[in-house]
Amino acid sequence: MLLGAGAGALTVLLASCTPESTDPKPTRSPEPTVTPTPVGEVPAAAAFLRTEWATDPFALGSRSVTPVGATPVDRETLGTALVSRVFFAGEATDPDRPGTVSGGILSGQRAADEVIDVAEAGERVAVIGAGIAGAIAAGRLGDAELDVSVIEARDRAGGRLVTHMDDDWPVPPQAGAWILGSDDTELASRMGVLGVGTVGLGDATARGADGEIDVPTGDILQQAVADTETLPDDVSLRAALDEAGVQGSPELEEFLAALSAFTGVDPETASSWFPPRMPESPLDAVVSDVAPLVETPLGDLDVTYASPVTGVVYDDRGVSLRLATGEALTFDRVIVTVPLGVLQSDAIEFDPPLPFEKRSAIAALEMGAAESVWLRFDEPFWTTEAGVWHVVGPVGPEPTPSPTPTPTPSPTPGAEGDVDTTIRTWINLLPATGEPILVGLVGGPAARAIAELGDDDLLTLASESLSPFTGA
Ligand SMILES: Cc1cc2nc3c(=O)[nH]c(=O)nc-3n(C[C@H](O)[C@H](O)[C@H](O)COP(=O)(O)OP(=O)(O)OC[C@H]3O[C@@H](n4cnc5c(N)ncnc54)[C@H](O)[C@@H]3O)c2cc1C
């Protein structure tokens, strides 16, 4: 059953964000075609912004991922209601689109419908969290004439959907979700209706220290993952490659880095039976404020900001919430939409404690790491018109011994004990927006490592990572 689920989903889950390959039998170590690139300098950025989701107390990570041993059933268990009083939503509870905005929307709709099925007219229902899942759930409950209160820890709505509105940035940086694959049709049309602007990112290109090479594809990984169908147990993506006898070529390591950047997974721990889903090419990017996605469903509902929930006391007659502000509020029912990272941290005490199955589902799933670095330049220093860039192989100066984590790239990416911190995936917003803005995307172990770097070291790392793209 599990094997079938994993393997059947393969072609979709590992669909590359790079041009599609028509070759069903990939070769294992393709020889890159090299076109030399003139080398120049990466100038200092005129504006810089970085995300820090790993330490954000109301996220504690970027997006939920499925490690070895966990299955979509864990997500269903996480989403199961307790005594028809405490309901659960949020991207981590969605078995089909976990870790995405679409998963958040689907989970909010599901949880709201579960409440509507059992609630009587006029009941008081609390929604904990005003991210996309909470906003969608609250809007639906409001439409069903229930008395809805949303309680949010931050001083804003949106959660992991957030735009940095600032005059310094002609295209506003997105700290959370902002890339849409061609399979995100529902979300794209929702954005269209709400006036959230998107642009197409166009082609992808790949470069190493010696110049342009073919864009790495996921074919080798996809084949290795398919082969795990015959194994008695789930193994990690890295172990699947080892099983297949595939050595970590620079192209493969770059593909894994892009997979981590776009999904938050760590190849060393990610399940090969339930592999992550890459956004499908061609990619679109959001270039305006994402706020309407949550503000519209919230409408004029009652939202209390800056009020972290610290306790949920429940029985089969109702629910009482304790807030960090010291207040206690009672409701007929509640929908909990906080991220998996928050549930794993025990920041919210449940009384009675969550049942064993739910606690084991929370423990089985993993909060992935993904961070981004936004750089605005006065002038472009690059000439390529490609919207998605991949950095392959070692770049920058030869690594020198330094304390870990190091801002210099590892000479043997993927080797045990090493963390390759090179920022290998970049979005070039110049062709689509006319603004010389580059966005570096990092995921998995690299994201955890760069989260430890100070701003100066991160900027040095970004410049080194971009060196293959300098040119006349
Ligand atoms: C860097 C990054 C890039 C991403 N890129 C993409 C992408 O390109 N495409 C995509 O589809 N998805 C992407 N995602 C994932 C996407 O952002 C999330 O899956 C989605 O926004 C999750 O919505 P949610 O409502 O489940 O959770 P959240 O948005 O996290 O909402 C939960 C809410 O609960 C609140 N909360 C937490 N603790 C408490 C508490 N104790 N009391 C009260 N409130 C609390 C939080 O403040 C938050 O507002 C990305 C995420 C990150 C971090």
Ligand as a Chemical Component Dictionary entry (heavy atoms), coordinates in Angstrom:
data_LIG
# 
_chem_comp.id                   LIG 
_chem_comp.type                 NON-POLYMER 
_chem_comp.pdbx_formal_charge   0 
_chem_comp.three_letter_code    LIG 
# 
loop_
_chem_comp_atom.comp_id 
_chem_comp_atom.atom_id 
_chem_comp_atom.alt_atom_id 
_chem_comp_atom.type_symbol 
_chem_comp_atom.charge 
_chem_comp_atom.model_Cartn_x 
_chem_comp_atom.model_Cartn_y 
_chem_comp_atom.model_Cartn_z 
_chem_comp_atom.pdbx_ordinal 
LIG C1  C1  C 0 10.822 30.526 2.908  1  
LIG C2  C2  C 0 9.533  29.830 2.520  2  
LIG C3  C3  C 0 9.218  29.674 1.189  3  
LIG C4  C4  C 0 8.033  29.034 0.833  4  
LIG N1  N1  N 0 7.740  28.943 -0.476 5  
LIG C5  C5  C 0 6.570  28.394 -0.858 6  
LIG C6  C6  C 0 6.183  28.418 -2.202 7  
LIG O1  O1  O 0 6.897  28.970 -3.047 8  
LIG N2  N2  N 0 4.987  27.846 -2.543 9  
LIG C7  C7  C 0 4.171  27.290 -1.616 10 
LIG O2  O2  O 0 3.087  26.813 -1.972 11 
LIG N3  N3  N 0 4.499  27.283 -0.306 12 
LIG C8  C8  C 0 5.670  27.828 0.082  13 
LIG N4  N4  N 0 6.015  27.870 1.403  14 
LIG C9  C9  C 0 5.138  27.215 2.373  15 
LIG C10 C10 C 0 3.915  28.070 2.705  16 
LIG O3  O3  O 0 4.338  29.361 3.062  17 
LIG C11 C11 C 0 3.170  27.415 3.857  18 
LIG O4  O4  O 0 2.911  26.062 3.546  19 
LIG C12 C12 C 0 1.837  28.072 4.168  20 
LIG O5  O5  O 0 1.920  29.474 4.139  21 
LIG C13 C13 C 0 1.409  27.575 5.547  22 
LIG O6  O6  O 0 0.181  28.135 5.934  23 
LIG P1  P1  P 0 -0.458 27.719 7.325  24 
LIG O7  O7  O 0 -1.637 28.548 7.522  25 
LIG O8  O8  O 0 -0.553 26.254 7.407  26 
LIG O9  O9  O 0 0.674  28.103 8.418  27 
LIG P2  P2  P 0 1.195  29.549 8.847  28 
LIG O10 O10 O 0 1.233  30.466 7.684  29 
LIG O11 O11 O 0 2.465  29.339 9.565  30 
LIG O12 O12 O 0 0.051  30.065 9.838  31 
LIG C14 C14 C 0 0.013  29.666 11.172 32 
LIG C15 C15 C 0 -0.293 30.888 12.021 33 
LIG O13 O13 O 0 -0.307 30.483 13.390 34 
LIG C16 C16 C 0 0.292  31.519 14.156 35 
LIG N5  N5  N 0 0.722  30.972 15.434 36 
LIG C17 C17 C 0 1.818  30.224 15.714 37 
LIG N6  N6  N 0 1.847  29.909 17.015 38 
LIG C18 C18 C 0 0.736  30.460 17.580 39 
LIG C19 C19 C 0 0.209  30.491 18.892 40 
LIG N7  N7  N 0 0.827  29.884 19.902 41 
LIG N8  N8  N 0 -0.931 31.178 19.115 42 
LIG C20 C20 C 0 -1.579 31.810 18.100 43 
LIG N9  N9  N 0 -1.120 31.825 16.842 44 
LIG C21 C21 C 0 0.019  31.145 16.584 45 
LIG C22 C22 C 0 1.442  31.984 13.277 46 
LIG O14 O14 O 0 1.900  33.253 13.654 47 
LIG C23 C23 C 0 0.801  31.969 11.901 48 
LIG O15 O15 O 0 0.209  33.195 11.585 49 
LIG C24 C24 C 0 7.170  28.528 1.803  50 
LIG C25 C25 C 0 7.485  28.697 3.152  51 
LIG C26 C26 C 0 8.652  29.343 3.508  52 
LIG C27 C27 C 0 8.959  29.555 4.966  53 
# 
loop_
_chem_comp_bond.comp_id 
_chem_comp_bond.atom_id_1 
_chem_comp_bond.atom_id_2 
_chem_comp_bond.value_order 
_chem_comp_bond.pdbx_ordinal 
LIG C1  C2  SING 1  
LIG C2  C3  SING 2  
LIG C2  C26 DOUB 3  
LIG C3  C4  DOUB 4  
LIG C4  N1  SING 5  
LIG C4  C24 SING 6  
LIG N1  C5  DOUB 7  
LIG C5  C6  SING 8  
LIG C5  C8  SING 9  
LIG C6  O1  DOUB 10 
LIG C6  N2  SING 11 
LIG N2  C7  SING 12 
LIG C7  O2  DOUB 13 
LIG C7  N3  SING 14 
LIG N3  C8  DOUB 15 
LIG C8  N4  SING 16 
LIG N4  C9  SING 17 
LIG N4  C24 SING 18 
LIG C9  C10 SING 19 
LIG C10 O3  SING 20 
LIG C10 C11 SING 21 
LIG C11 O4  SING 22 
LIG C11 C12 SING 23 
LIG C12 O5  SING 24 
LIG C12 C13 SING 25 
LIG C13 O6  SING 26 
LIG O6  P1  SING 27 
LIG P1  O7  DOUB 28 
LIG P1  O8  SING 29 
LIG P1  O9  SING 30 
LIG O9  P2  SING 31 
LIG P2  O10 DOUB 32 
LIG P2  O11 SING 33 
LIG P2  O12 SING 34 
LIG O12 C14 SING 35 
LIG C14 C15 SING 36 
LIG C15 O13 SING 37 
LIG C15 C23 SING 38 
LIG O13 C16 SING 39 
LIG C16 N5  SING 40 
LIG C16 C22 SING 41 
LIG N5  C17 SING 42 
LIG N5  C21 SING 43 
LIG C17 N6  DOUB 44 
LIG N6  C18 SING 45 
LIG C18 C19 SING 46 
LIG C18 C21 DOUB 47 
LIG C19 N7  SING 48 
LIG C19 N8  DOUB 49 
LIG N8  C20 SING 50 
LIG C20 N9  DOUB 51 
LIG N9  C21 SING 52 
LIG C22 O14 SING 53 
LIG C22 C23 SING 54 
LIG C23 O15 SING 55 
LIG C24 C25 DOUB 56 
LIG C25 C26 SING 57 
LIG C26 C27 SING 58 
# 
